[in-house]
Amino acid sequence: MSQSRQAVVERSTLETRITVRVDLDGNGKSRFDTGVPFLEHMLDQVARHGLIDLEIRAEGDLHIDAHHTVEDIGITLGQAFAEAVGDKKGIFRYGHAYVPLDEALSRVALDLSGRPGLVYEVTFSRAMIGQFDVDLFREFFQGFVNHAQVTLHIDNLRGVNAHHVAETVFKAFGRALRAALTVDERQAEAIPSTKGTLV
């Protein structure tokens, strides 16, 4: 595709300072410096399985907790994604994936619809994975969909190990993004909507 699908977005508040660089037609390379290592591990899954080059630097009020940093990374990544994807001409638009990891299985379905919406049905067996509060995953995805203008359904179908559950969610998210962003050669010059727009 001739259009470069890259973006750099910076977000600065009294709570966080974040820079996101994204290339939607990358090779799955990632670099992170956020102070939230488990989130970085999850975002690496998105990059690798989505074939998205992703760089995120963040400074946040981690002396309080990780809430503002995680939410604002989701917001800034959503903004960068929206800028990089452009008018969405020629893409498949929809994507879904099932990803297993040992006993865990998650499903993600998404629509690059131009409308934000999140359905998040994930239950964890414990509140913390290491030092990471699992409640923050919802905050990350809510920030992303609000600013990427994406409809996103996330369902964990089974799983006991909290790390496995989280990893299947993020791997499936990456795979679903990859499918939705792929160019459909049969309609390479068309917007995949009867309305003629996805904004």
C-alpha atoms as a printed R data frame, in Angstrom:
    type eleno elety resid chain resno       x       y      z
1   ATOM     1    CA   MET     A     1   0.000   0.000  0.000
2   ATOM     2    CA   SER     A     2   1.393   3.385 -0.994
3   ATOM     3    CA   GLN     A     3   0.249   5.334  2.059
4   ATOM     4    CA   SER     A     4   2.656   5.266  4.995
5   ATOM     5    CA   ARG     A     5   0.794   4.034  8.044
6   ATOM     6    CA   GLN     A     6   3.006   5.531 10.719
7   ATOM     7    CA   ALA     A     7   2.447   8.036 13.495
8   ATOM     8    CA   VAL     A     8   4.155   9.687 16.449
9   ATOM     9    CA   VAL     A     9   1.962  11.069 19.224
10  ATOM    10    CA   GLU     A    10   2.963  12.788 22.440
11  ATOM    11    CA   ARG     A    11   0.699  13.287 25.451
12  ATOM    12    CA   SER     A    12   1.639  15.400 28.450
13  ATOM    13    CA   THR     A    13  -0.464  15.925 31.582
14  ATOM    14    CA   LEU     A    14   0.252  16.678 35.226
15  ATOM    15    CA   GLU     A    15   0.232  12.900 35.788
16  ATOM    16    CA   THR     A    16   2.068  11.457 32.772
17  ATOM    17    CA   ARG     A    17   4.319  12.230 29.815
18  ATOM    18    CA   ILE     A    18   4.022   9.694 27.026
19  ATOM    19    CA   THR     A    19   5.397   9.288 23.499
20  ATOM    20    CA   VAL     A    20   4.140   6.563 21.166
21  ATOM    21    CA   ARG     A    21   5.636   5.703 17.784
22  ATOM    22    CA   VAL     A    22   3.764   3.183 15.665
23  ATOM    23    CA   ASP     A    23   4.221   1.620 12.226
24  ATOM    24    CA   LEU     A    24   1.242  -0.531 11.292
25  ATOM    25    CA   ASP     A    25   3.210  -2.161  8.464
26  ATOM    26    CA   GLY     A    26   6.200  -3.128 10.553
27  ATOM    27    CA   ASN     A    27   7.888  -6.388 11.470
28  ATOM    28    CA   GLY     A    28   6.816  -6.707 15.088
29  ATOM    29    CA   LYS     A    29   9.725  -4.798 16.633
30  ATOM    30    CA   SER     A    30   9.178  -3.073 19.955
31  ATOM    31    CA   ARG     A    31  10.949  -0.822 22.436
32  ATOM    32    CA   PHE     A    32   9.462   0.191 25.757
33  ATOM    33    CA   ASP     A    33  10.452   2.365 28.663
34  ATOM    34    CA   THR     A    34   7.345   2.823 30.791
35  ATOM    35    CA   GLY     A    35   8.190   1.721 34.309
36  ATOM    36    CA   VAL     A    36   5.415  -0.913 34.076
37  ATOM    37    CA   PRO     A    37   7.221  -4.112 33.048
38  ATOM    38    CA   PHE     A    38   4.247  -6.468 32.886
39  ATOM    39    CA   LEU     A    39   2.360  -4.101 30.581
40  ATOM    40    CA   GLU     A    40   5.488  -3.923 28.417
41  ATOM    41    CA   HIS     A    41   5.487  -7.740 28.225
42  ATOM    42    CA   MET     A    42   1.861  -7.641 27.059
43  ATOM    43    CA   LEU     A    43   2.458  -4.858 24.527
44  ATOM    44    CA   ASP     A    44   5.355  -6.842 23.108
45  ATOM    45    CA   GLN     A    45   2.805  -9.576 22.309
46  ATOM    46    CA   VAL     A    46   0.681  -7.042 20.410
47  ATOM    47    CA   ALA     A    47   3.677  -5.859 18.383
48  ATOM    48    CA   ARG     A    48   4.946  -9.336 17.561
49  ATOM    49    CA   HIS     A    49   1.612 -10.931 16.718
50  ATOM    50    CA   GLY     A    50   0.204  -7.848 15.021
51  ATOM    51    CA   LEU     A    51   3.374  -7.208 12.970
52  ATOM    52    CA   ILE     A    52   3.271  -3.656 14.302
53  ATOM    53    CA   ASP     A    53   6.459  -1.765 15.126
54  ATOM    54    CA   LEU     A    54   5.827  -0.081 18.444
55  ATOM    55    CA   GLU     A    55   7.872   2.237 20.632
56  ATOM    56    CA   ILE     A    56   6.476   3.667 23.858
57  ATOM    57    CA   ARG     A    57   8.199   5.906 26.386
58  ATOM    58    CA   ALA     A    58   6.310   6.947 29.497
59  ATOM    59    CA   GLU     A    59   6.966   8.821 32.696
60  ATOM    60    CA   GLY     A    60   4.129   8.718 35.200
61  ATOM    61    CA   ASP     A    61   3.215   9.068 38.835
62  ATOM    62    CA   LEU     A    62   4.127   5.475 39.643
63  ATOM    63    CA   HIS     A    63   4.835   6.487 43.236
64  ATOM    64    CA   ILE     A    64   1.018   6.573 43.576
65  ATOM    65    CA   ASP     A    65   0.226   3.535 41.430
66  ATOM    66    CA   ALA     A    66   0.254   2.518 37.768
67  ATOM    67    CA   HIS     A    67  -3.325   3.562 36.973
68  ATOM    68    CA   HIS     A    68  -2.648   6.901 35.254
69  ATOM    69    CA   THR     A    69   0.335   5.546 33.329
70  ATOM    70    CA   VAL     A    70  -1.479   2.466 32.018
71  ATOM    71    CA   GLU     A    71  -4.642   4.367 31.089
72  ATOM    72    CA   ASP     A    72  -2.716   7.163 29.379
73  ATOM    73    CA   ILE     A    73  -0.616   4.669 27.415
74  ATOM    74    CA   GLY     A    74  -3.894   3.218 26.131
75  ATOM    75    CA   ILE     A    75  -5.138   6.698 25.219
76  ATOM    76    CA   THR     A    76  -1.927   7.703 23.450
77  ATOM    77    CA   LEU     A    77  -1.621   4.390 21.615
78  ATOM    78    CA   GLY     A    78  -5.223   4.826 20.459
79  ATOM    79    CA   GLN     A    79  -4.462   8.326 19.174
80  ATOM    80    CA   ALA     A    80  -1.377   7.083 17.319
81  ATOM    81    CA   PHE     A    81  -3.317   4.160 15.865
82  ATOM    82    CA   ALA     A    82  -6.103   6.441 14.607
83  ATOM    83    CA   GLU     A    83  -3.586   8.750 12.944
84  ATOM    84    CA   ALA     A    84  -1.592   5.906 11.387
85  ATOM    85    CA   VAL     A    85  -4.571   3.983  9.988
86  ATOM    86    CA   GLY     A    86  -5.745   7.046  8.045
87  ATOM    87    CA   ASP     A    87  -8.957   6.816  6.013
88  ATOM    88    CA   LYS     A    88  -8.927   2.971  6.189
89  ATOM    89    CA   LYS     A    89  -9.164   2.629  2.423
90  ATOM    90    CA   GLY     A    90  -8.670  -0.946  1.242
91  ATOM    91    CA   ILE     A    91  -8.412  -2.667  4.625
92  ATOM    92    CA   PHE     A    92 -10.422  -5.692  5.712
93  ATOM    93    CA   ARG     A    93 -11.755  -3.592  8.648
94  ATOM    94    CA   TYR     A    94 -12.825  -6.590 10.754
95  ATOM    95    CA   GLY     A    95 -10.529  -8.942 12.597
96  ATOM    96    CA   HIS     A    96 -10.840 -11.737 15.095
97  ATOM    97    CA   ALA     A    97  -8.594 -14.296 16.735
98  ATOM    98    CA   TYR     A    98  -8.700 -17.169 19.183
99  ATOM    99    CA   VAL     A    99  -5.455 -17.730 21.070
100 ATOM   100    CA   PRO     A   100  -4.731 -20.604 23.471
101 ATOM   101    CA   LEU     A   101  -1.902 -20.839 25.973
102 ATOM   102    CA   ASP     A   102  -1.895 -24.095 27.915
103 ATOM   103    CA   GLU     A   103  -5.217 -24.126 29.831
104 ATOM   104    CA   ALA     A   104  -6.197 -20.565 28.852
105 ATOM   105    CA   LEU     A   105  -8.162 -19.511 25.757
106 ATOM   106    CA   SER     A   106  -9.247 -16.011 24.753
107 ATOM   107    CA   ARG     A   107 -11.169 -14.548 21.837
108 ATOM   108    CA   VAL     A   108 -10.883 -11.010 20.482
109 ATOM   109    CA   ALA     A   109 -13.109  -9.560 17.744
110 ATOM   110    CA   LEU     A   110 -12.812  -5.991 16.526
111 ATOM   111    CA   ASP     A   111 -14.153  -3.563 13.971
112 ATOM   112    CA   LEU     A   112 -12.225  -0.485 12.846
113 ATOM   113    CA   SER     A   113 -15.621   1.141 12.729
114 ATOM   114    CA   GLY     A   114 -14.925   4.756 13.615
115 ATOM   115    CA   ARG     A   115 -17.081   4.210 16.724
116 ATOM   116    CA   PRO     A   116 -15.641   3.471 20.162
117 ATOM   117    CA   GLY     A   117 -17.045   0.507 22.032
118 ATOM   118    CA   LEU     A   118 -15.632  -2.007 24.482
119 ATOM   119    CA   VAL     A   119 -17.096  -5.289 25.699
120 ATOM   120    CA   TYR     A   120 -14.633  -6.808 28.158
121 ATOM   121    CA   GLU     A   121 -15.462 -10.181 29.727
122 ATOM   122    CA   VAL     A   122 -12.269 -11.264 31.452
123 ATOM   123    CA   THR     A   123 -12.114 -12.673 34.961
124 ATOM   124    CA   PHE     A   124  -8.795 -13.237 36.674
125 ATOM   125    CA   SER     A   125  -8.095 -15.746 39.430
126 ATOM   126    CA   ARG     A   126  -6.125 -13.148 41.395
127 ATOM   127    CA   ALA     A   127  -5.945  -9.377 41.660
128 ATOM   128    CA   MET     A   128  -2.241  -8.971 40.977
129 ATOM   129    CA   ILE     A   129   0.219 -10.463 38.495
130 ATOM   130    CA   GLY     A   130   3.504  -9.684 40.180
131 ATOM   131    CA   GLN     A   131   3.214  -5.949 40.872
132 ATOM   132    CA   PHE     A   132   0.563  -5.368 38.185
133 ATOM   133    CA   ASP     A   133  -3.090  -4.749 39.132
134 ATOM   134    CA   VAL     A   134  -5.200  -6.712 36.634
135 ATOM   135    CA   ASP     A   135  -8.030  -4.130 36.854
136 ATOM   136    CA   LEU     A   136  -5.801  -1.839 34.801
137 ATOM   137    CA   PHE     A   137  -6.159  -3.981 31.681
138 ATOM   138    CA   ARG     A   138  -9.732  -2.723 31.260
139 ATOM   139    CA   GLU     A   139  -8.521   0.865 31.704
140 ATOM   140    CA   PHE     A   140  -5.901   0.331 29.005
141 ATOM   141    CA   PHE     A   141  -8.379  -1.091 26.509
142 ATOM   142    CA   GLN     A   142 -11.007   1.565 27.312
143 ATOM   143    CA   GLY     A   143  -8.480   4.316 26.664
144 ATOM   144    CA   PHE     A   144  -7.451   2.640 23.415
145 ATOM   145    CA   VAL     A   145 -10.944   2.179 21.968
146 ATOM   146    CA   ASN     A   146 -12.058   5.692 22.940
147 ATOM   147    CA   HIS     A   147  -9.248   7.279 20.972
148 ATOM   148    CA   ALA     A   148  -8.648   4.732 18.214
149 ATOM   149    CA   GLN     A   149 -12.394   4.770 17.480
150 ATOM   150    CA   VAL     A   150 -12.543   0.976 17.450
151 ATOM   151    CA   THR     A   151 -15.241  -1.478 18.501
152 ATOM   152    CA   LEU     A   152 -13.547  -4.186 20.551
153 ATOM   153    CA   HIS     A   153 -14.925  -7.382 22.117
154 ATOM   154    CA   ILE     A   154 -12.634  -9.328 24.453
155 ATOM   155    CA   ASP     A   155 -13.703 -12.635 25.978
156 ATOM   156    CA   ASN     A   156 -11.616 -14.994 28.059
157 ATOM   157    CA   LEU     A   157 -13.268 -18.350 27.436
158 ATOM   158    CA   ARG     A   158 -11.292 -20.335 30.005
159 ATOM   159    CA   GLY     A   159  -8.156 -20.202 32.071
160 ATOM   160    CA   VAL     A   160  -6.803 -20.599 35.576
161 ATOM   161    CA   ASN     A   161  -3.353 -19.046 35.481
162 ATOM   162    CA   ALA     A   162  -3.711 -15.240 35.463
163 ATOM   163    CA   HIS     A   163  -0.524 -14.713 33.449
164 ATOM   164    CA   HIS     A   164  -1.755 -17.145 30.800
165 ATOM   165    CA   VAL     A   165  -5.146 -15.414 30.635
166 ATOM   166    CA   ALA     A   166  -3.577 -11.981 30.154
167 ATOM   167    CA   GLU     A   167  -1.169 -13.244 27.531
168 ATOM   168    CA   THR     A   168  -3.899 -14.903 25.477
169 ATOM   169    CA   VAL     A   169  -5.899 -11.654 25.531
170 ATOM   170    CA   PHE     A   170  -3.024  -9.534 24.252
171 ATOM   171    CA   LYS     A   171  -1.847 -12.060 21.682
172 ATOM   172    CA   ALA     A   172  -5.392 -12.354 20.332
173 ATOM   173    CA   PHE     A   173  -5.665  -8.555 20.273
174 ATOM   174    CA   GLY     A   174  -2.506  -8.357 18.159
175 ATOM   175    CA   ARG     A   175  -3.693 -11.068 15.782
176 ATOM   176    CA   ALA     A   176  -7.117  -9.452 15.378
177 ATOM   177    CA   LEU     A   177  -5.508  -6.076 14.636
178 ATOM   178    CA   ARG     A   178  -3.279  -7.700 12.041
179 ATOM   179    CA   ALA     A   179  -6.279  -9.240 10.281
180 ATOM   180    CA   ALA     A   180  -8.300  -6.017 10.313
181 ATOM   181    CA   LEU     A   181  -5.408  -3.879  9.061
182 ATOM   182    CA   THR     A   182  -4.503  -6.185  6.172
183 ATOM   183    CA   VAL     A   183  -5.177  -4.712  2.737
184 ATOM   184    CA   ASP     A   184  -7.861  -6.508  0.736
185 ATOM   185    CA   GLU     A   185  -6.557  -6.534 -2.836
186 ATOM   186    CA   ARG     A   186 -10.106  -6.982 -4.171
187 ATOM   187    CA   GLN     A   187 -11.109  -3.566 -2.824
188 ATOM   188    CA   ALA     A   188  -7.774  -1.809 -2.419
189 ATOM   189    CA   GLU     A   189  -9.199   1.595 -3.370
190 ATOM   190    CA   ALA     A   190 -12.505   1.309 -1.525
191 ATOM   191    CA   ILE     A   191 -13.592   2.292  1.958
192 ATOM   192    CA   PRO     A   192 -15.028  -0.915  3.519
193 ATOM   193    CA   SER     A   193 -18.385   0.623  4.417
194 ATOM   194    CA   THR     A   194 -21.688   1.196  2.628
195 ATOM   195    CA   LYS     A   195 -21.568   4.747  4.044
196 ATOM   196    CA   GLY     A   196 -18.326   5.458  2.185
197 ATOM   197    CA   THR     A   197 -16.548   6.542  5.362
198 ATOM   198    CA   LEU     A   198 -15.250   5.047  8.600
199 ATOM   199    CA   VAL     A   199 -14.681   8.205 10.632
